[in-house]
């Protein structure tokens, strides 16, 4: 059960609640008779604001939240209502007002917004509302970050992963997601520092190996970018590509050539000017 049952109410309150529910159901039946083609989603208009509806429930706001939540699932399963998504935030904010700690509607509302409406900003709004009402629930920003990551919006993803990391009880793997997202937006400094923290606090060899390989990836990417910049400076000065990377040092374009984390030289092709790491980062063994 989601929560403990309340004590017995007075007969008057029970009668009032039954009449309220009957009135709500009756209203929906009347509205449902209106042709959908003429007024798509018309039933949404008749749902009052959550804060006013909460007073009318006389302590049974959780029960009313359940009713509206079940109705909302049915409503958003009615695909003939073409404009049903424009009222999604209104409907789920009503449920949030009635029962702020009822977590399922936030998750389902965001799911509908992301996958049915294909509106990630709307999904973020629902999950932001869930976090605002439940600041200790790390799952809300994590889910928002997950949706952003699937959409390859890594800047938004890492923003939400960072929020998740700061909530007590969040799983350790979120830090890895944050580090990976930072790499994708080319914030190599943050990615390196985060992966290094993961490495130093790893609870097992597997996690330590994963962190080490990602550190290799960050360093090799940074080093290769540095070498490529030096090659371009050399080309601009001499009008040609260097025959070997050692020429970059001799020409004082770069003070020294970096090596990868395993002490190996980076691979250079003098014909194309391409530079590669000597090891594929995810195949690297320790």
C-alpha positions in Angstrom: 0.0 0.0 0.0 1.2 3.5 -0.8 0.3 4.8 2.6 -1.5 3.7 5.8 -5.3 3.8 6.0 -6.9 6.8 7.8 -9.1 6.3 10.8 -12.9 6.1 10.4 -14.5 9.4 9.3 -17.7 10.7 10.5 -20.8 9.6 8.5 -21.3 13.2 7.3 -17.8 13.3 5.8 -18.2 9.9 4.2 -21.4 11.0 2.6 -19.9 14.3 1.4 -16.9 12.5 -0.1 -19.1 10.0 -1.9 -21.3 12.8 -3.3 -18.1 14.7 -4.4 -16.7 11.6 -6.2 -20.1 10.9 -7.8 -20.4 14.5 -8.9 -16.9 14.3 -10.4 -17.6 11.0 -12.2 -21.0 12.3 -13.4 -19.4 15.4 -14.8 -16.9 13.3 -16.7 -19.6 11.1 -18.1 -21.5 14.2 -19.4 -18.3 15.6 -20.9 -17.4 12.3 -22.5 -20.7 12.5 -24.4 -19.4 15.5 -26.3 -18.0 14.5 -29.6 -14.2 14.4 -29.4 -13.9 15.8 -32.9 -15.6 19.0 -31.8 -14.0 19.6 -28.5 -10.8 17.4 -28.1 -9.9 17.0 -24.5 -12.8 19.1 -23.2 -13.0 17.2 -19.9 -9.7 18.9 -18.8 -11.5 22.3 -18.6 -13.7 21.1 -15.7 -10.9 19.9 -13.4 -10.4 22.7 -10.8 -7.1 23.9 -9.5 -5.4 21.6 -7.1 -5.2 23.9 -4.2 -9.0 24.6 -4.3 -9.8 20.9 -4.9 -7.7 20.0 -1.9 -9.9 22.0 0.5 -13.0 20.3 -1.0 -11.8 16.8 -0.2 -11.8 17.4 3.6 -8.7 15.4 4.3 -9.1 12.9 1.5 -6.9 14.7 -1.0 -4.7 11.5 -1.5 -7.8 9.6 -2.5 -8.7 12.3 -5.0 -5.2 12.3 -6.3 -5.5 8.6 -7.0 -8.8 9.2 -8.9 -7.4 11.9 -11.1 -4.2 10.0 -11.7 -6.2 6.9 -12.9 -8.4 9.2 -15.0 -5.3 10.9 -16.5 -3.8 7.5 -17.6 -7.1 6.7 -19.4 -7.2 10.2 -20.9 -3.7 10.1 -22.3 -4.4 6.6 -23.7 -7.2 8.1 -25.8 -5.3 8.8 -29.0 -8.2 10.5 -30.7 -7.7 13.5 -28.5 -5.2 15.2 -30.6 -4.4 18.2 -28.3 -4.4 16.3 -25.1 -0.7 17.1 -24.3 -1.2 20.8 -24.0 -2.9 20.3 -20.6 -0.5 17.7 -19.3 1.4 20.0 -16.9 -1.9 21.4 -15.6 -3.3 17.9 -14.8 -0.2 16.6 -13.1 0.3 19.8 -11.1 -3.2 19.2 -9.7 -2.2 15.7 -8.6 1.0 17.2 -7.1 -1.0 19.8 -5.1 -3.4 17.1 -3.8 -0.6 14.7 -2.9 2.9 16.1 -3.2 4.7 12.9 -2.1 2.9 10.6 -4.5 5.9 9.9 -6.8 4.3 7.7 -9.5 2.4 10.5 -11.3 5.6 12.6 -11.8 7.4 9.6 -13.4 4.4 8.7 -15.6 3.7 12.3 -16.5 7.3 12.7 -17.6 7.2 9.4 -19.5 4.1 10.6 -21.4 5.7 13.9 -22.2 9.0 12.4 -23.4 7.8 9.4 -25.4 4.2 10.3 -26.4 4.3 14.1 -26.7 8.0 14.0 -27.6 8.4 17.2 -25.6 11.5 16.9 -23.4 11.0 20.4 -22.0 7.6 19.3 -20.8 9.1 16.2 -19.3 11.7 18.3 -17.5 9.0 20.5 -16.1 7.1 17.6 -14.6 10.3 16.1 -13.1 11.4 19.6 -11.8 8.0 19.8 -10.1 8.6 16.3 -8.5 11.9 17.4 -7.2 10.5 20.7 -5.9 7.9 18.8 -3.9 10.3 16.0 -2.9 13.8 17.5 -2.7 15.3 14.3 -1.2 14.2 12.1 -4.1 17.3 11.8 -6.4 15.4 9.8 -9.0 13.7 12.9 -10.5 16.8 14.7 -11.7 18.4 11.4 -12.6 15.4 10.6 -14.9 15.6 14.1 -16.4 19.3 13.5 -17.1 18.6 10.1 -18.6 16.1 11.6 -21.0 18.6 14.4 -22.0 21.3 11.8 -22.5 19.1 9.7 -24.8 18.5 12.9 -26.8 22.3 13.5 -26.9 21.8 16.8 -25.1 24.8 16.2 -22.9 24.9 19.8 -21.4 21.4 19.3 -20.0 22.2 15.8 -19.0 25.2 16.7 -16.9 23.3 19.6 -15.3 20.7 17.1 -14.0 23.4 14.5 -13.1 25.2 17.1 -11.0 21.9 17.9 -9.1 21.5 14.1 -8.6 25.0 13.7 -7.2 24.4 16.3 -4.6 21.3 14.5 -3.1 22.1 12.2 -0.3 21.5 8.5 -1.2 22.1 8.9 -4.9 23.9 5.9 -6.4 27.6 6.2 -7.1 27.2 5.4 -10.8 25.6 8.9 -11.4 29.1 10.4 -10.9 30.3 8.3 -13.8 27.4 9.6 -15.9 28.3 13.1 -15.0 32.0 12.6 -15.9 31.0 11.0 -19.2 28.6 13.8 -20.1 31.3 16.4 -19.2 33.6 14.7 -21.7 31.0 14.9 -24.4 30.7 18.6 -24.0 34.5 18.9 -24.1 34.8 20.0 -20.5 37.9 17.8 -20.1 39.0 19.4 -16.9 35.8 18.5 -15.1 35.7 15.1 -16.7 39.2 14.3 -15.6 38.7 15.5 -12.0 35.4 13.5 -11.7 36.9 10.3 -13.2 39.9 10.7 -10.9 37.6 10.9 -7.9 35.8 7.8 -9.1 39.1 6.0 -9.5 40.4 7.0 -6.0 37.1 6.0 -4.3 36.4 2.9 -6.4 34.9 0.1 -4.2 36.2 -2.7 -6.5 38.7 -3.4 -9.3 36.1 -3.3 -12.0 35.0 0.2 -11.2 38.7 1.2 -10.9 39.4 -0.2 -14.3 36.5 1.6 -15.9 37.6 4.9 -14.3 41.2 4.3 -15.4 40.2 3.7 -19.0 38.1 6.9 -19.1 41.0 8.8 -17.6 43.1 7.4 -20.5 40.5 8.7 -22.9 40.4 12.2 -21.4 44.2 12.5 -21.3 44.8 11.1 -24.8 42.1 13.4 -26.3 43.6 16.4 -24.6 47.1 15.5 -25.6 46.1 14.8 -29.2 44.4 18.2 -29.4 47.5 19.8 -28.2 49.7 18.0 -30.7 47.3 18.9 -33.6 47.5 22.5 -32.6 51.3 22.3 -32.7 51.2 20.6 -36.1 49.0 23.4 -37.5 51.5 26.0 -36.2 54.4 24.1 -37.7 52.5 23.9 -41.1 51.8 27.6 -41.1 55.5 28.4 -40.4 57.1 26.0 -42.8 54.4 25.3 -45.3 54.5 21.6 -44.8 53.6 18.9 -42.3 56.4 17.7 -40.0 58.1 14.4 -41.0 58.0 13.3 -37.4 56.5 14.7 -34.2 60.0 15.3 -32.9 60.3 18.1 -35.4 57.7 20.0 -33.3 60.1 20.1 -30.4 63.1 21.0 -32.5 61.1 23.9 -34.1 60.1 25.0 -30.6 56.5 24.8 -31.5 55.9 22.7 -28.4 58.2 22.3 -25.4 57.9 18.5 -25.2 55.8 15.7 -26.6 53.3 14.2 -24.2 52.9 10.5 -23.8 49.8 8.5 -23.0 49.1 7.2 -19.5 51.0 4.1 -20.2 54.1 6.0 -21.3 53.7 5.3 -25.0 54.1 7.7 -27.9 51.2 8.9 -29.9 50.9 7.6 -33.4 51.5 10.1 -36.2 51.0 9.8 -40.0 53.2 12.4 -41.8 51.2 12.0 -45.0 47.9 13.1 -43.5 49.0 14.8 -40.3 46.6 12.6 -38.3 47.5 11.7 -34.7 46.0 8.8 -32.7 46.4 7.2 -29.3 48.5 4.0 -29.4 45.7 2.1 -27.5 41.9 2.0 -28.0 40.7 3.4 -24.6 38.0 0.8 -24.0 40.2 -2.1 -25.0 43.0 -1.1 -22.7 44.0 -3.6 -20.0 45.6 -2.8 -16.7 
